[in-house]
């Protein structure tokens, strides 16, 4: 197995993406549609929640990816700060809007589910609040990328922001627990079987989560490739202007 | 270091447009709230701790861009960066100066404004204590935000977007102390957490701020 660091070379990275992306996209599409169709049409309604339970197939994977996208950005930022691989910085940049979108999906589906179930679109519940704060962090991160002209400085600053932001996001998560009025149910998925949702809902949920992970990967690879090409174009244009 | 601290404080006090402005803003925010929610005393005294904390936080935010922007414009910041003083020290001093010129006046003004908000008498002590413990964290976090955006023209709005989410934990614990104090409940846990938060930010964030500043000055 070749070291992952080889793909720090933009050319190799693009070759890899070119080779992997079509298959990955098809897989993502297949898993997503399989999970969602299975979940929406071939699972029974919950005895208390009725048909609204089916929003779980969008809500839980999106929420999961919203957090994991930030984790991925954190790792990519660390790699950029430590090893100075440009591809890594660009991957972090590429992941941010996707992660922000996942956060929005999680919040929106949560609101749509909460309206009939809790009788409210929004409650200042610890989980909901920390997701809103996470969304704000995404916005700040994206805005900072766009505000700075020099690419390397932007990558440096956003990396530090990502690290500091992670710490504060975790802090906020525990700080809002203080209100202690959690309306949100516990984990739908955990290693502890007792806590899990029933098996009927469990397997389509897993497929749907796999679909979201693949979708996220495909989108990030695609966007990173675009960023690399955009930067290369800019460099070529700049060179032309000089000569 | 002390010379730098004195210089910063002197500049903030004498140069105008910064020192009193935060206080005036605090006053305005607190005065505006009763206009918005009505003059009902029971309601006002219930929301007083939160409003005072929000006011202090926003007043703090308002003066952040002055921490580095002016020094960068006239080149002082480059001199400081090349001086024998470590940049972490410079950043800490800057945060301290910001706290002395913004945080301390806010803490002193808070009881007066609390009267306007008809805060219950037993709440005054905890409001002042929570602000006294919490505002240093606001200054240190704000210095980080100011260091992040020092190279950006018209970075004020962006800085608010970056800094305000970072203020969330401090705000939660601080307002919780003030609220619990006003209602005569136990305040130990949020107070300890607030103090811990302040200590940790003071200990750790100057390194991040200095690192960010170095990237910006490159």
Interface residues (C-beta under 8 A of the other chain):
Chain A: X133 X136 X137 X139 X140 X143 X144 X147 X148 X153 X156 X157 X160 X161 X163 X164 X165 X168 X169 X171 X172 X175 X176 X178
Chain B: X144 X148 X149 X151 X152 X155 X158 X161 X162 X164 X165 X166 X168 X169 X172 X173 X176 X190 X193 X197 X205 X208 X211 X212 X215 X216 X218
